[in-house]
Amino acid sequence: MSHLNKDLRIIRKEFENASEKLPDKIRLGNNFVDDFIFENSEAADIPINALRVIFNIISIIGNSQFRPNDRPHQLSLFEEEFETDNNTFASIKIRNSKISPSGSTQQVVAAYEFLTKFKMGWYKSENSKGKEIKTFGGLISIPSYDVRGYTTFLISSFWLKKLMVIPEYNYVLYNLVYNIRNNKHVIFAIWLSKIPEMGTSVKLSTLNKKFGLNYKTANDFCFKFLKPVRVNLNKYNNLTFNFKCDKDLITIYPYDISKLVIRETSKVSKEHLKINRRLNYFKERYGLEEGEMVQFFYHYRNIAQTRDLIEKAIVEFVKANRILKKKSTDYQGFAFLNEIQNIIKMNYADTKMGELFPKGYPVII
């Protein structure tokens, strides 16, 4: 192959967030997520500060993103601008404090070095006229400090297209990379945004490989990895999830917290007040932590049928402990919820629905 001179770069456009206005959420194109973050269905171990660079790139170009089916003319303009010559780039400038809020130059440098070297190579794309366009580099190229407090760099037409031309995309909260410091948790949140509402079941070995982990059992994966992830997403994301495991199969159900929030008003019904008092009672009596309460509280507040099952299970739970001459309050936090979950599961198994759908019982933890 006759290599192009990678020093001959053509700069077509400059992007800069002049207003410094921060978005609530960004649009991550599925093509970019699949090819850059989850190549061959395995998540890249991208450091949190490098993820901040990616989130800020998307934030800056956000107004230029489009779906080609909705705006075919915009696709033609993109091709004319970026897909007529080899080694065509856009220039982007980001404030350094966006990458390292603590002001660490070392963190900023490390983030840009990672993205410069990661997936560095020759890339080919083809425009609508069948012309092949070649580009050399990683996601970004030749970062520099032309203006104090900022880093300017180039992004190739190959990756820019995956970020701007988004036939399919999902929203992710912009502040996720600032509120959550664990990069694997953020990458999991990105993956979760692609999961269908009905959920997905995945083998332990597949999930270990996907996220670069090495848990021996599905139970370990769920409670040592998924549970801490869920605590973070419950606090900082609009999309979180439930999970359960059966042998080596792990099932994950995403759900949107923002749709579940009950806004208190001056005209709160007596039923809501009664429910809230009951939940506060459980919280204080059984030492429920914030991360443990989300799913339990959601089911109790919003699903009357499940609320009845919970109340029935609690009655049986207290009665069983009295027979054993034990205090129900000996079970605190997750231990309490686990007991109630087990009783619900057993009671459900005795019903007609339990015979038809053995795994259809409500999951409250």
Backbone hydrogen bonds, N-H to C=O, Kabsch-Sander energy under -0.5 kcal/mol:
donor,donor_aa,acceptor,acceptor_aa,energy
3,H,1,M,-0.9
6,K,4,L,-0.9
8,L,5,N,-1.7
9,R,7,D,-1.4
10,I,87,N,-2.7
11,I,9,R,-0.6
12,R,10,I,-0.7
12,R,89,F,-2.9
13,K,89,F,-0.7
15,F,91,S,-3.8
17,N,93,K,-0.6
18,A,16,E,-1.5
20,E,17,N,-0.7
26,I,172,V,-3.0
28,L,26,I,-0.6
28,L,170,N,-2.7
29,G,27,R,-0.7
30,N,168,E,-2.8
32,F,162,K,-0.6
33,V,29,G,-2.3
34,D,30,N,-2.8
35,D,31,N,-2.2
36,F,32,F,-3.0
37,I,32,F,-0.9
37,I,33,V,-0.8
38,F,33,V,-2.6
41,S,38,F,-1.9
42,E,39,E,-1.7
43,A,210,K,-4.0
44,A,37,I,-2.7
46,I,44,A,-1.9
51,L,47,P,-2.1
52,R,48,I,-1.7
53,V,49,N,-1.4
54,I,50,A,-2.0
55,F,51,L,-2.8
56,N,52,R,-2.2
57,I,53,V,-2.4
58,I,54,I,-2.2
59,S,55,F,-2.0
60,I,56,N,-2.3
61,I,57,I,-2.2
62,G,58,I,-0.6
64,S,61,I,-2.2
65,Q,61,I,-0.6
65,Q,62,G,-1.2
66,F,164,M,-2.6
70,D,67,R,-0.8
71,R,67,R,-2.2
74,Q,71,R,-0.6
75,L,71,R,-1.2
76,S,72,P,-1.7
77,L,73,H,-2.1
78,F,74,Q,-2.2
79,E,75,L,-2.4
80,E,76,S,-2.3
81,E,77,L,-1.9
82,F,78,F,-3.2
83,E,78,F,-0.5
83,E,79,E,-2.0
87,N,134,K,-2.8
89,F,10,I,-3.5
90,A,155,I,-2.3
91,S,13,K,-3.3
92,I,153,F,-2.7
93,K,15,F,-1.3
94,I,151,T,-2.5
96,N,149,G,-2.9
98,K,95,R,-1.6
99,I,96,N,-1.3
100,S,96,N,-2.3
103,G,100,S,-2.5
105,T,103,G,-0.7
108,V,104,S,-1.7
109,V,105,T,-2.8
110,A,106,Q,-2.5
111,A,107,Q,-2.0
112,Y,108,V,-2.1
113,E,109,V,-2.6
114,F,110,A,-2.2
115,L,111,A,-2.0
116,T,112,Y,-1.8
117,K,113,E,-2.0
118,F,114,F,-2.9
120,M,117,K,-1.9
121,G,137,G,-1.1
123,Y,135,T,-3.2
125,S,133,I,-2.2
127,N,131,K,-2.2
130,G,127,N,-2.2
133,I,125,S,-3.5
135,T,123,Y,-2.5
137,G,121,G,-2.2
138,G,140,I,-0.8
139,L,115,L,-1.0
139,L,118,F,-0.7
140,I,115,L,-1.0
141,S,154,L,-2.2
144,S,152,T,-2.8
146,D,144,S,-0.6
150,Y,147,V,-2.2
151,T,94,I,-2.5
152,T,144,S,-2.9
153,F,92,I,-2.4
154,L,141,S,-2.4
155,I,90,A,-2.5
156,S,139,L,-0.6
157,S,88,T,-1.9
160,L,156,S,-2.7
161,K,157,S,-2.0
162,K,158,F,-1.0
163,L,159,W,-1.5
164,M,160,L,-2.5
165,V,161,K,-2.6
166,I,66,F,-2.5
166,I,164,M,-0.9
170,N,28,L,-1.8
172,V,26,I,-2.2
174,Y,24,D,-1.5
175,N,24,D,-0.5
176,L,173,L,-1.3
177,V,174,Y,-1.0
178,Y,175,N,-1.6
179,N,175,N,-2.6
180,I,176,L,-2.0
181,R,179,N,-0.5
183,N,181,R,-0.7
185,H,182,N,-0.5
186,V,182,N,-1.6
187,I,183,N,-2.6
188,F,184,K,-2.2
189,A,185,H,-2.0
190,I,186,V,-2.0
191,W,187,I,-2.2
192,L,188,F,-3.0
193,S,189,A,-1.6
194,K,191,W,-1.6
195,I,192,L,-1.7
199,G,196,P,-2.1
200,T,252,I,-2.0
202,V,250,I,-3.0
204,L,248,D,-2.6
207,L,203,K,-2.2
208,N,204,L,-2.9
209,K,205,S,-2.0
210,K,206,T,-2.6
211,F,207,L,-2.3
212,G,208,N,-0.5
212,G,209,K,-0.6
213,L,208,N,-2.9
221,F,217,T,-2.1
222,C,218,A,-2.6
223,F,219,N,-2.5
224,K,220,D,-2.6
225,F,220,D,-0.6
225,F,221,F,-1.4
226,L,221,F,-2.4
227,K,222,C,-2.2
229,V,225,F,-1.9
230,R,226,L,-2.8
231,V,227,K,-2.1
232,N,228,P,-1.9
233,L,229,V,-2.6
234,N,230,R,-2.9
235,K,231,V,-1.3
236,Y,232,N,-2.6
237,N,233,L,-2.2
240,T,238,N,-0.5
240,T,255,Y,-2.6
242,N,253,Y,-2.5
244,K,251,T,-1.8
246,D,249,L,-3.0
249,L,246,D,-2.1
250,I,202,V,-2.9
250,I,248,D,-0.5
251,T,244,K,-3.1
252,I,200,T,-2.7
253,Y,242,N,-2.6
255,Y,240,T,-2.4
257,I,238,N,-2.4
257,I,255,Y,-0.7
258,S,238,N,-0.8
259,K,256,D,-1.0
260,L,257,I,-2.4
261,V,257,I,-0.9
263,R,261,V,-0.7
268,V,265,T,-1.1
273,L,269,S,-2.2
274,K,270,K,-2.5
275,I,271,E,-2.4
276,N,272,H,-2.9
277,R,273,L,-2.4
278,R,274,K,-2.1
279,L,275,I,-2.5
280,N,276,N,-2.4
281,Y,277,R,-1.9
282,F,278,R,-2.2
283,K,279,L,-2.5
284,E,280,N,-2.3
285,R,281,Y,-2.9
286,Y,282,F,-2.5
288,L,283,K,-1.3
292,E,289,E,-0.6
293,M,289,E,-1.3
293,M,290,E,-0.5
294,V,290,E,-1.0
296,F,292,E,-0.6
297,F,293,M,-3.8
298,Y,294,V,-2.2
299,H,295,Q,-2.4
300,Y,296,F,-2.3
301,R,297,F,-2.8
302,N,298,Y,-2.6
303,I,299,H,-1.8
304,A,302,N,-0.6
307,R,303,I,-2.5
308,D,304,A,-2.1
309,L,305,Q,-1.7
310,I,306,T,-2.6
311,E,307,R,-2.4
312,K,308,D,-2.3
313,A,309,L,-2.3
314,I,310,I,-2.4
315,V,311,E,-2.1
316,E,312,K,-2.0
317,F,313,A,-2.5
318,V,314,I,-2.8
319,K,315,V,-2.3
320,A,316,E,-2.6
321,N,317,F,-1.8
322,R,318,V,-1.9
323,I,319,K,-2.0
324,L,320,A,-1.5
325,K,322,R,-1.3
326,K,321,N,-3.5
330,D,327,K,-1.6
331,Y,328,S,-1.7
332,Q,330,D,-0.7
333,G,286,Y,-4.1
335,A,332,Q,-1.5
337,L,333,G,-1.9
338,N,334,F,-2.9
339,E,335,A,-1.7
340,I,336,F,-2.2
341,Q,337,L,-2.7
342,N,338,N,-2.2
343,I,339,E,-2.0
344,I,340,I,-2.6
345,K,341,Q,-2.4
346,M,342,N,-2.2
347,N,343,I,-2.8
348,Y,344,I,-2.6
349,A,345,K,-1.8
350,D,346,M,-0.8
350,D,347,N,-0.7
351,T,348,Y,-1.9
354,G,348,Y,-0.6
355,E,351,T,-1.3
356,L,352,K,-1.9
357,F,353,M,-3.6
360,G,357,F,-2.2
364,I,362,P,-0.7
